[in-house]
Amino acid sequence: ASPPPAPAAAAAPASTLRRPYLQVGIFSIEANADRSARAMRDAGLTAAVRQETSQGKIFWRVVVGPAATEAERDALLRRIRALGYADAYPVTR
């Protein structure tokens, strides 16, 4: 009999980077966050809008990623900044 198949590579983490995501912006108005996320998606990037609360106030973060390598994250950051989001920076999630 043949040996059992090896476990799927999907079990491995998507990224080993400490900060695999790029924060595009923080917005106090959800529609503005949605617009920025749509701009990222229209540029072919994987973007998410995350609702969060700080000191009782709701805000929305737009993040792109995760990047698997530093080179990929750097390339994503260059693309995001070229789209006009000069303040984008790496974050953990």
URFEN-V815269 format. One record per helix or strand of 3 or more residues. SS is the DSSP state (alpha for helix, beta for strand). FROM is the first residue (numbers start at 1). TO is the last residue. If there is no record, write none. Layout:
ss=[SS;SS]
from=[FROM;FROM]
to=[TO;TO]
This chain:
ss=[alpha;beta;alpha;beta;beta;alpha;beta]
from=[9;21;30;47;57;70;89]
to=[11;27;42;54;64;82;91]
